[in-house]
Amino acid sequence: MLTRRRIEIFKCIVDEFVRTAEPIGSKTLMEKYHLPYSSATIRNEMLALEEMGYLEKPHTSAGRVPS
């Protein structure tokens, strides 16, 4: 289910990916977009978005990119 928080995080990921074409991590999202969530919460939401097919993880230590 896409919650408001997941949509907000997904939009930030897409914006950053369009700007940089690089994977983005939770800490960068939190700091750059001033999200009111901890990096752990963002990581959990990113994992949920990945499981739903909205994000991909290029390799283990990378951030995520839109799929």
mmCIF file of the N, C-alpha and C atoms, coordinates in Angstrom:
data_MODEL
# 
_entry.id   MODEL 
# 
loop_
_atom_site.group_PDB 
_atom_site.id 
_atom_site.type_symbol 
_atom_site.label_atom_id 
_atom_site.label_alt_id 
_atom_site.label_comp_id 
_atom_site.label_asym_id 
_atom_site.label_entity_id 
_atom_site.label_seq_id 
_atom_site.pdbx_PDB_ins_code 
_atom_site.Cartn_x 
_atom_site.Cartn_y 
_atom_site.Cartn_z 
_atom_site.occupancy 
_atom_site.B_iso_or_equiv 
_atom_site.pdbx_formal_charge 
_atom_site.auth_seq_id 
_atom_site.auth_comp_id 
_atom_site.auth_asym_id 
_atom_site.auth_atom_id 
_atom_site.pdbx_PDB_model_num 
ATOM 1   N N  . MET A 1 1  ? 0.837  -1.181 0.000   1.00 0.00 ? 1  MET A N  1 
ATOM 2   C CA . MET A 1 1  ? 0.000  0.000  0.000   1.00 0.00 ? 1  MET A CA 1 
ATOM 3   C C  . MET A 1 1  ? 0.882  1.245  0.000   1.00 0.00 ? 1  MET A C  1 
ATOM 4   N N  . LEU A 1 2  ? 0.551  2.173  -0.848  1.00 0.00 ? 2  LEU A N  1 
ATOM 5   C CA . LEU A 1 2  ? 1.304  3.419  -0.906  1.00 0.00 ? 2  LEU A CA 1 
ATOM 6   C C  . LEU A 1 2  ? 0.724  4.419  0.091   1.00 0.00 ? 2  LEU A C  1 
ATOM 7   N N  . THR A 1 3  ? 1.452  4.618  1.150   1.00 0.00 ? 3  THR A N  1 
ATOM 8   C CA . THR A 1 3  ? 1.042  5.602  2.144   1.00 0.00 ? 3  THR A CA 1 
ATOM 9   C C  . THR A 1 3  ? 1.539  6.978  1.724   1.00 0.00 ? 3  THR A C  1 
ATOM 10  N N  . ARG A 1 4  ? 1.078  7.981  2.398   1.00 0.00 ? 4  ARG A N  1 
ATOM 11  C CA . ARG A 1 4  ? 1.509  9.344  2.117   1.00 0.00 ? 4  ARG A CA 1 
ATOM 12  C C  . ARG A 1 4  ? 3.029  9.473  2.287   1.00 0.00 ? 4  ARG A C  1 
ATOM 13  N N  . ARG A 1 5  ? 3.556  8.848  3.334   1.00 0.00 ? 5  ARG A N  1 
ATOM 14  C CA . ARG A 1 5  ? 4.998  8.907  3.599   1.00 0.00 ? 5  ARG A CA 1 
ATOM 15  C C  . ARG A 1 5  ? 5.783  8.224  2.480   1.00 0.00 ? 5  ARG A C  1 
ATOM 16  N N  . ARG A 1 6  ? 5.330  7.069  2.043   1.00 0.00 ? 6  ARG A N  1 
ATOM 17  C CA . ARG A 1 6  ? 6.021  6.372  0.949   1.00 0.00 ? 6  ARG A CA 1 
ATOM 18  C C  . ARG A 1 6  ? 5.994  7.181  -0.337  1.00 0.00 ? 6  ARG A C  1 
ATOM 19  N N  . ILE A 1 7  ? 4.871  7.805  -0.621  1.00 0.00 ? 7  ILE A N  1 
ATOM 20  C CA . ILE A 1 7  ? 4.771  8.645  -1.818  1.00 0.00 ? 7  ILE A CA 1 
ATOM 21  C C  . ILE A 1 7  ? 5.743  9.814  -1.721  1.00 0.00 ? 7  ILE A C  1 
ATOM 22  N N  . GLU A 1 8  ? 5.811  10.443 -0.565  1.00 0.00 ? 8  GLU A N  1 
ATOM 23  C CA . GLU A 1 8  ? 6.726  11.568 -0.361  1.00 0.00 ? 8  GLU A CA 1 
ATOM 24  C C  . GLU A 1 8  ? 8.178  11.132 -0.572  1.00 0.00 ? 8  GLU A C  1 
ATOM 25  N N  . ILE A 1 9  ? 8.548  10.007 0.003   1.00 0.00 ? 9  ILE A N  1 
ATOM 26  C CA . ILE A 1 9  ? 9.910  9.496  -0.141  1.00 0.00 ? 9  ILE A CA 1 
ATOM 27  C C  . ILE A 1 9  ? 10.191 9.127  -1.593  1.00 0.00 ? 9  ILE A C  1 
ATOM 28  N N  . PHE A 1 10 ? 9.238  8.468  -2.247  1.00 0.00 ? 10 PHE A N  1 
ATOM 29  C CA . PHE A 1 10 ? 9.412  8.078  -3.640  1.00 0.00 ? 10 PHE A CA 1 
ATOM 30  C C  . PHE A 1 10 ? 9.596  9.302  -4.543  1.00 0.00 ? 10 PHE A C  1 
ATOM 31  N N  . LYS A 1 11 ? 8.817  10.337 -4.327  1.00 0.00 ? 11 LYS A N  1 
ATOM 32  C CA . LYS A 1 11 ? 8.964  11.565 -5.118  1.00 0.00 ? 11 LYS A CA 1 
ATOM 33  C C  . LYS A 1 11 ? 10.357 12.165 -4.955  1.00 0.00 ? 11 LYS A C  1 
ATOM 34  N N  . CYS A 1 12 ? 10.871 12.175 -3.734  1.00 0.00 ? 12 CYS A N  1 
ATOM 35  C CA . CYS A 1 12 ? 12.214 12.702 -3.491  1.00 0.00 ? 12 CYS A CA 1 
ATOM 36  C C  . CYS A 1 12 ? 13.265 11.863 -4.212  1.00 0.00 ? 12 CYS A C  1 
ATOM 37  N N  . ILE A 1 13 ? 13.098 10.547 -4.183  1.00 0.00 ? 13 ILE A N  1 
ATOM 38  C CA . ILE A 1 13 ? 14.042 9.660  -4.867  1.00 0.00 ? 13 ILE A CA 1 
ATOM 39  C C  . ILE A 1 13 ? 14.027 9.924  -6.362  1.00 0.00 ? 13 ILE A C  1 
ATOM 40  N N  . VAL A 1 14 ? 12.835 10.032 -6.935  1.00 0.00 ? 14 VAL A N  1 
ATOM 41  C CA . VAL A 1 14 ? 12.720 10.293 -8.379  1.00 0.00 ? 14 VAL A CA 1 
ATOM 42  C C  . VAL A 1 14 ? 13.332 11.645 -8.725  1.00 0.00 ? 14 VAL A C  1 
ATOM 43  N N  . ASP A 1 15 ? 13.029 12.683 -7.950  1.00 0.00 ? 15 ASP A N  1 
ATOM 44  C CA . ASP A 1 15 ? 13.598 14.012 -8.208  1.00 0.00 ? 15 ASP A CA 1 
ATOM 45  C C  . ASP A 1 15 ? 15.119 13.965 -8.198  1.00 0.00 ? 15 ASP A C  1 
ATOM 46  N N  . GLU A 1 16 ? 15.675 13.311 -7.188  1.00 0.00 ? 16 GLU A N  1 
ATOM 47  C CA . GLU A 1 16 ? 17.135 13.246 -7.069  1.00 0.00 ? 16 GLU A CA 1 
ATOM 48  C C  . GLU A 1 16 ? 17.739 12.400 -8.184  1.00 0.00 ? 16 GLU A C  1 
ATOM 49  N N  . PHE A 1 17 ? 17.083 11.324 -8.545  1.00 0.00 ? 17 PHE A N  1 
ATOM 50  C CA . PHE A 1 17 ? 17.597 10.480 -9.619  1.00 0.00 ? 17 PHE A CA 1 
ATOM 51  C C  . PHE A 1 17 ? 17.571 11.212 -10.961 1.00 0.00 ? 17 PHE A C  1 
ATOM 52  N N  . VAL A 1 18 ? 16.520 11.965 -11.206 1.00 0.00 ? 18 VAL A N  1 
ATOM 53  C CA . VAL A 1 18 ? 16.445 12.748 -12.448 1.00 0.00 ? 18 VAL A CA 1 
ATOM 54  C C  . VAL A 1 18 ? 17.575 13.780 -12.482 1.00 0.00 ? 18 VAL A C  1 
ATOM 55  N N  . ARG A 1 19 ? 17.857 14.348 -11.333 1.00 0.00 ? 19 ARG A N  1 
ATOM 56  C CA . ARG A 1 19 ? 18.906 15.368 -11.238 1.00 0.00 ? 19 ARG A CA 1 
ATOM 57  C C  . ARG A 1 19 ? 20.316 14.787 -11.377 1.00 0.00 ? 19 ARG A C  1 
ATOM 58  N N  . THR A 1 20 ? 20.571 13.607 -10.793 1.00 0.00 ? 20 THR A N  1 
ATOM 59  C CA . THR A 1 20 ? 21.941 13.091 -10.718 1.00 0.00 ? 20 THR A CA 1 
ATOM 60  C C  . THR A 1 20 ? 22.195 11.794 -11.468 1.00 0.00 ? 20 THR A C  1 
ATOM 61  N N  . ALA A 1 21 ? 21.160 11.024 -11.758 1.00 0.00 ? 21 ALA A N  1 
ATOM 62  C CA . ALA A 1 21 ? 21.276 9.695  -12.372 1.00 0.00 ? 21 ALA A CA 1 
ATOM 63  C C  . ALA A 1 21 ? 22.124 8.750  -11.517 1.00 0.00 ? 21 ALA A C  1 
ATOM 64  N N  . GLU A 1 22 ? 22.111 8.958  -10.211 1.00 0.00 ? 22 GLU A N  1 
ATOM 65  C CA . GLU A 1 22 ? 22.858 8.133  -9.267  1.00 0.00 ? 22 GLU A CA 1 
ATOM 66  C C  . GLU A 1 22 ? 21.905 7.553  -8.224  1.00 0.00 ? 22 GLU A C  1 
ATOM 67  N N  . PRO A 1 23 ? 22.240 6.369  -7.688  1.00 0.00 ? 23 PRO A N  1 
ATOM 68  C CA . PRO A 1 23 ? 21.430 5.819  -6.584  1.00 0.00 ? 23 PRO A CA 1 
ATOM 69  C C  . PRO A 1 23 ? 21.462 6.767  -5.388  1.00 0.00 ? 23 PRO A C  1 
ATOM 70  N N  . ILE A 1 24 ? 20.400 6.804  -4.636  1.00 0.00 ? 24 ILE A N  1 
ATOM 71  C CA . ILE A 1 24 ? 20.316 7.707  -3.492  1.00 0.00 ? 24 ILE A CA 1 
ATOM 72  C C  . ILE A 1 24 ? 20.044 6.903  -2.221  1.00 0.00 ? 24 ILE A C  1 
ATOM 73  N N  . GLY A 1 25 ? 20.739 7.278  -1.159  1.00 0.00 ? 25 GLY A N  1 
ATOM 74  C CA . GLY A 1 25 ? 20.591 6.603  0.120   1.00 0.00 ? 25 GLY A CA 1 
ATOM 75  C C  . GLY A 1 25 ? 19.680 7.360  1.064   1.00 0.00 ? 25 GLY A C  1 
ATOM 76  N N  . SER A 1 26 ? 19.312 6.704  2.135   1.00 0.00 ? 26 SER A N  1 
ATOM 77  C CA . SER A 1 26 ? 18.359 7.267  3.092   1.00 0.00 ? 26 SER A CA 1 
ATOM 78  C C  . SER A 1 26 ? 18.895 8.516  3.796   1.00 0.00 ? 26 SER A C  1 
ATOM 79  N N  . LYS A 1 27 ? 20.165 8.514  4.142   1.00 0.00 ? 27 LYS A N  1 
ATOM 80  C CA . LYS A 1 27 ? 20.731 9.669  4.854   1.00 0.00 ? 27 LYS A CA 1 
ATOM 81  C C  . LYS A 1 27 ? 20.739 10.905 3.955   1.00 0.00 ? 27 LYS A C  1 
ATOM 82  N N  . THR A 1 28 ? 21.092 10.714 2.698   1.00 0.00 ? 28 THR A N  1 
ATOM 83  C CA . THR A 1 28 ? 21.082 11.832 1.748   1.00 0.00 ? 28 THR A CA 1 
ATOM 84  C C  . THR A 1 28 ? 19.673 12.378 1.579   1.00 0.00 ? 28 THR A C  1 
ATOM 85  N N  . LEU A 1 29 ? 18.708 11.480 1.462   1.00 0.00 ? 29 LEU A N  1 
ATOM 86  C CA . LEU A 1 29 ? 17.306 11.917 1.344   1.00 0.00 ? 29 LEU A CA 1 
ATOM 87  C C  . LEU A 1 29 ? 16.893 12.740 2.552   1.00 0.00 ? 29 LEU A C  1 
ATOM 88  N N  . MET A 1 30 ? 17.207 12.239 3.718   1.00 0.00 ? 30 MET A N  1 
ATOM 89  C CA . MET A 1 30 ? 16.814 12.906 4.955   1.00 0.00 ? 30 MET A CA 1 
ATOM 90  C C  . MET A 1 30 ? 17.415 14.314 5.036   1.00 0.00 ? 30 MET A C  1 
ATOM 91  N N  . GLU A 1 31 ? 18.708 14.415 4.723   1.00 0.00 ? 31 GLU A N  1 
ATOM 92  C CA . GLU A 1 31 ? 19.396 15.703 4.844   1.00 0.00 ? 31 GLU A CA 1 
ATOM 93  C C  . GLU A 1 31 ? 19.046 16.672 3.717   1.00 0.00 ? 31 GLU A C  1 
ATOM 94  N N  . LYS A 1 32 ? 19.071 16.187 2.489   1.00 0.00 ? 32 LYS A N  1 
ATOM 95  C CA . LYS A 1 32 ? 18.875 17.064 1.340   1.00 0.00 ? 32 LYS A CA 1 
ATOM 96  C C  . LYS A 1 32 ? 17.434 17.551 1.202   1.00 0.00 ? 32 LYS A C  1 
ATOM 97  N N  . TYR A 1 33 ? 16.489 16.686 1.528   1.00 0.00 ? 33 TYR A N  1 
ATOM 98  C CA . TYR A 1 33 ? 15.083 17.034 1.361   1.00 0.00 ? 33 TYR A CA 1 
ATOM 99  C C  . TYR A 1 33 ? 14.395 17.370 2.680   1.00 0.00 ? 33 TYR A C  1 
ATOM 100 N N  . HIS A 1 34 ? 15.166 17.419 3.749   1.00 0.00 ? 34 HIS A N  1 
ATOM 101 C CA . HIS A 1 34 ? 14.670 17.807 5.076   1.00 0.00 ? 34 HIS A CA 1 
ATOM 102 C C  . HIS A 1 34 ? 13.429 16.996 5.467   1.00 0.00 ? 34 HIS A C  1 
ATOM 103 N N  . LEU A 1 35 ? 13.515 15.693 5.221   1.00 0.00 ? 35 LEU A N  1 
ATOM 104 C CA . LEU A 1 35 ? 12.395 14.824 5.575   1.00 0.00 ? 35 LEU A CA 1 
ATOM 105 C C  . LEU A 1 35 ? 12.329 14.673 7.094   1.00 0.00 ? 35 LEU A C  1 
ATOM 106 N N  . PRO A 1 36 ? 11.143 14.647 7.652   1.00 0.00 ? 36 PRO A N  1 
ATOM 107 C CA . PRO A 1 36 ? 10.981 14.581 9.110   1.00 0.00 ? 36 PRO A CA 1 
ATOM 108 C C  . PRO A 1 36 ? 11.031 13.154 9.658   1.00 0.00 ? 36 PRO A C  1 
ATOM 109 N N  . TYR A 1 37 ? 11.753 12.265 8.977   1.00 0.00 ? 37 TYR A N  1 
ATOM 110 C CA . TYR A 1 37 ? 11.849 10.874 9.386   1.00 0.00 ? 37 TYR A CA 1 
ATOM 111 C C  . TYR A 1 37 ? 13.315 10.519 9.607   1.00 0.00 ? 37 TYR A C  1 
ATOM 112 N N  . SER A 1 38 ? 13.559 9.526  10.436  1.00 0.00 ? 38 SER A N  1 
ATOM 113 C CA . SER A 1 38 ? 14.929 9.061  10.646  1.00 0.00 ? 38 SER A CA 1 
ATOM 114 C C  . SER A 1 38 ? 15.402 8.306  9.401   1.00 0.00 ? 38 SER A C  1 
ATOM 115 N N  . SER A 1 39 ? 16.718 8.174  9.256   1.00 0.00 ? 39 SER A N  1 
ATOM 116 C CA . SER A 1 39 ? 17.231 7.442  8.103   1.00 0.00 ? 39 SER A CA 1 
ATOM 117 C C  . SER A 1 39 ? 16.799 5.974  8.157   1.00 0.00 ? 39 SER A C  1 
ATOM 118 N N  . ALA A 1 40 ? 16.631 5.420  9.363   1.00 0.00 ? 40 ALA A N  1 
ATOM 119 C CA . ALA A 1 40 ? 16.161 4.038  9.497   1.00 0.00 ? 40 ALA A CA 1 
ATOM 120 C C  . ALA A 1 40 ? 14.724 3.900  8.978   1.00 0.00 ? 40 ALA A C  1 
ATOM 121 N N  . THR A 1 41 ? 13.879 4.858  9.297   1.00 0.00 ? 41 THR A N  1 
ATOM 122 C CA . THR A 1 41 ? 12.497 4.840  8.808   1.00 0.00 ? 41 THR A CA 1 
ATOM 123 C C  . THR A 1 41 ? 12.482 4.951  7.291   1.00 0.00 ? 41 THR A C  1 
ATOM 124 N N  . ILE A 1 42 ? 13.311 5.835  6.761   1.00 0.00 ? 42 ILE A N  1 
ATOM 125 C CA . ILE A 1 42 ? 13.383 6.000  5.304   1.00 0.00 ? 42 ILE A CA 1 
ATOM 126 C C  . ILE A 1 42 ? 13.864 4.706  4.650   1.00 0.00 ? 42 ILE A C  1 
ATOM 127 N N  . ARG A 1 43 ? 14.879 4.062  5.237   1.00 0.00 ? 43 ARG A N  1 
ATOM 128 C CA . ARG A 1 43 ? 15.373 2.785  4.708   1.00 0.00 ? 43 ARG A CA 1 
ATOM 129 C C  . ARG A 1 43 ? 14.260 1.736  4.699   1.00 0.00 ? 43 ARG A C  1 
ATOM 130 N N  . ASN A 1 44 ? 13.497 1.664  5.771   1.00 0.00 ? 44 ASN A N  1 
ATOM 131 C CA . ASN A 1 44 ? 12.391 0.702  5.829   1.00 0.00 ? 44 ASN A CA 1 
ATOM 132 C C  . ASN A 1 44 ? 11.343 0.985  4.755   1.00 0.00 ? 44 ASN A C  1 
ATOM 133 N N  . GLU A 1 45 ? 11.039 2.241  4.557   1.00 0.00 ? 45 GLU A N  1 
ATOM 134 C CA . GLU A 1 45 ? 10.067 2.607  3.511   1.00 0.00 ? 45 GLU A CA 1 
ATOM 135 C C  . GLU A 1 45 ? 10.638 2.330  2.118   1.00 0.00 ? 45 GLU A C  1 
ATOM 136 N N  . MET A 1 46 ? 11.931 2.556  1.946   1.00 0.00 ? 46 MET A N  1 
ATOM 137 C CA . MET A 1 46 ? 12.565 2.263  0.660   1.00 0.00 ? 46 MET A CA 1 
ATOM 138 C C  . MET A 1 46 ? 12.514 0.758  0.383   1.00 0.00 ? 46 MET A C  1 
ATOM 139 N N  . LEU A 1 47 ? 12.717 -0.045 1.408   1.00 0.00 ? 47 LEU A N  1 
ATOM 140 C CA . LEU A 1 47 ? 12.623 -1.495 1.250   1.00 0.00 ? 47 LEU A CA 1 
ATOM 141 C C  . LEU A 1 47 ? 11.205 -1.893 0.843   1.00 0.00 ? 47 LEU A C  1 
ATOM 142 N N  . ALA A 1 48 ? 10.213 -1.303 1.474   1.00 0.00 ? 48 ALA A N  1 
ATOM 143 C CA . ALA A 1 48 ? 8.825  -1.589 1.114   1.00 0.00 ? 48 ALA A CA 1 
ATOM 144 C C  . ALA A 1 48 ? 8.552  -1.190 -0.342  1.00 0.00 ? 48 ALA A C  1 
ATOM 145 N N  . LEU A 1 49 ? 9.055  -0.028 -0.754  1.00 0.00 ? 49 LEU A N  1 
ATOM 146 C CA . LEU A 1 49 ? 8.881  0.413  -2.145  1.00 0.00 ? 49 LEU A CA 1 
ATOM 147 C C  . LEU A 1 49 ? 9.605  -0.524 -3.108  1.00 0.00 ? 49 LEU A C  1 
ATOM 148 N N  . GLU A 1 50 ? 10.753 -1.031 -2.692  1.00 0.00 ? 50 GLU A N  1 
ATOM 149 C CA . GLU A 1 50 ? 11.494 -1.992 -3.514  1.00 0.00 ? 50 GLU A CA 1 
ATOM 150 C C  . GLU A 1 50 ? 10.696 -3.290 -3.659  1.00 0.00 ? 50 GLU A C  1 
ATOM 151 N N  . GLU A 1 51 ? 10.126 -3.767 -2.573  1.00 0.00 ? 51 GLU A N  1 
ATOM 152 C CA . GLU A 1 51 ? 9.320  -4.999 -2.615  1.00 0.00 ? 51 GLU A CA 1 
ATOM 153 C C  . GLU A 1 51 ? 8.068  -4.835 -3.468  1.00 0.00 ? 51 GLU A C  1 
ATOM 154 N N  . MET A 1 52 ? 7.548  -3.612 -3.560  1.00 0.00 ? 52 MET A N  1 
ATOM 155 C CA . MET A 1 52 ? 6.378  -3.341 -4.392  1.00 0.00 ? 52 MET A CA 1 
ATOM 156 C C  . MET A 1 52 ? 6.756  -3.117 -5.855  1.00 0.00 ? 52 MET A C  1 
ATOM 157 N N  . GLY A 1 53 ? 8.061  -3.054 -6.151  1.00 0.00 ? 53 GLY A N  1 
ATOM 158 C CA . GLY A 1 53 ? 8.504  -2.904 -7.526  1.00 0.00 ? 53 GLY A CA 1 
ATOM 159 C C  . GLY A 1 53 ? 8.751  -1.471 -7.970  1.00 0.00 ? 53 GLY A C  1 
ATOM 160 N N  . TYR A 1 54 ? 8.683  -0.512 -7.058  1.00 0.00 ? 54 TYR A N  1 
ATOM 161 C CA . TYR A 1 54 ? 8.889  0.890  -7.424  1.00 0.00 ? 54 TYR A CA 1 
ATOM 162 C C  . TYR A 1 54 ? 10.371 1.279  -7.462  1.00 0.00 ? 54 TYR A C  1 
ATOM 163 N N  . LEU A 1 55 ? 11.204 0.569  -6.708  1.00 0.00 ? 55 LEU A N  1 
ATOM 164 C CA . LEU A 1 55 ? 12.629 0.880  -6.625  1.00 0.00 ? 55 LEU A CA 1 
ATOM 165 C C  . LEU A 1 55 ? 13.460 -0.357 -6.910  1.00 0.00 ? 55 LEU A C  1 
ATOM 166 N N  . GLU A 1 56 ? 14.707 -0.115 -7.307  1.00 0.00 ? 56 GLU A N  1 
ATOM 167 C CA . GLU A 1 56 ? 15.692 -1.174 -7.488  1.00 0.00 ? 56 GLU A CA 1 
ATOM 168 C C  . GLU A 1 56 ? 16.939 -0.801 -6.721  1.00 0.00 ? 56 GLU A C  1 
ATOM 169 N N  . LYS A 1 57 ? 17.695 -1.800 -6.328  1.00 0.00 ? 57 LYS A N  1 
ATOM 170 C CA . LYS A 1 57 ? 18.957 -1.592 -5.634  1.00 0.00 ? 57 LYS A CA 1 
ATOM 171 C C  . LYS A 1 57 ? 20.048 -2.164 -6.534  1.00 0.00 ? 57 LYS A C  1 
ATOM 172 N N  . PRO A 1 58 ? 20.862 -1.297 -7.183  1.00 0.00 ? 58 PRO A N  1 
ATOM 173 C CA . PRO A 1 58 ? 21.862 -1.769 -8.147  1.00 0.00 ? 58 PRO A CA 1 
ATOM 174 C C  . PRO A 1 58 ? 22.856 -2.779 -7.564  1.00 0.00 ? 58 PRO A C  1 
ATOM 175 N N  . HIS A 1 59 ? 23.300 -2.568 -6.330  1.00 0.00 ? 59 HIS A N  1 
ATOM 176 C CA . HIS A 1 59 ? 24.148 -3.538 -5.641  1.00 0.00 ? 59 HIS A CA 1 
ATOM 177 C C  . HIS A 1 59 ? 23.999 -3.338 -4.143  1.00 0.00 ? 59 HIS A C  1 
ATOM 178 N N  . THR A 1 60 ? 24.553 -4.234 -3.381  1.00 0.00 ? 60 THR A N  1 
ATOM 179 C CA . THR A 1 60 ? 24.302 -4.291 -1.932  1.00 0.00 ? 60 THR A CA 1 
ATOM 180 C C  . THR A 1 60 ? 24.536 -2.992 -1.207  1.00 0.00 ? 60 THR A C  1 
ATOM 181 N N  . SER A 1 61 ? 25.633 -2.305 -1.475  1.00 0.00 ? 61 SER A N  1 
ATOM 182 C CA . SER A 1 61 ? 25.952 -1.098 -0.704  1.00 0.00 ? 61 SER A CA 1 
ATOM 183 C C  . SER A 1 61 ? 25.437 0.188  -1.342  1.00 0.00 ? 61 SER A C  1 
ATOM 184 N N  . ALA A 1 62 ? 24.696 0.053  -2.440  1.00 0.00 ? 62 ALA A N  1 
ATOM 185 C CA . ALA A 1 62 ? 24.205 1.242  -3.136  1.00 0.00 ? 62 ALA A CA 1 
ATOM 186 C C  . ALA A 1 62 ? 22.888 1.726  -2.538  1.00 0.00 ? 62 ALA A C  1 
ATOM 187 N N  . GLY A 1 63 ? 22.570 2.957  -2.876  1.00 0.00 ? 63 GLY A N  1 
ATOM 188 C CA . GLY A 1 63 ? 21.239 3.457  -2.574  1.00 0.00 ? 63 GLY A CA 1 
ATOM 189 C C  . GLY A 1 63 ? 20.270 2.816  -3.557  1.00 0.00 ? 63 GLY A C  1 
ATOM 190 N N  . ARG A 1 64 ? 19.134 3.412  -3.705  1.00 0.00 ? 64 ARG A N  1 
ATOM 191 C CA . ARG A 1 64 ? 18.132 2.842  -4.609  1.00 0.00 ? 64 ARG A CA 1 
ATOM 192 C C  . ARG A 1 64 ? 17.810 3.810  -5.734  1.00 0.00 ? 64 ARG A C  1 
ATOM 193 N N  . VAL A 1 65 ? 17.285 3.242  -6.824  1.00 0.00 ? 65 VAL A N  1 
ATOM 194 C CA . VAL A 1 65 ? 16.907 4.023  -7.989  1.00 0.00 ? 65 VAL A CA 1 
ATOM 195 C C  . VAL A 1 65 ? 15.489 3.613  -8.389  1.00 0.00 ? 65 VAL A C  1 
ATOM 196 N N  . PRO A 1 66 ? 14.747 4.515  -9.059  1.00 0.00 ? 66 PRO A N  1 
ATOM 197 C CA . PRO A 1 66 ? 13.420 4.126  -9.552  1.00 0.00 ? 66 PRO A CA 1 
ATOM 198 C C  . PRO A 1 66 ? 13.544 2.989  -10.555 1.00 0.00 ? 66 PRO A C  1 
ATOM 199 N N  . SER A 1 67 ? 12.596 2.078  -10.538 1.00 0.00 ? 67 SER A N  1 
ATOM 200 C CA . SER A 1 67 ? 12.645 0.961  -11.501 1.00 0.00 ? 67 SER A CA 1 
ATOM 201 C C  . SER A 1 67 ? 11.797 1.258  -12.707 1.00 0.00 ? 67 SER A C  1 
# 
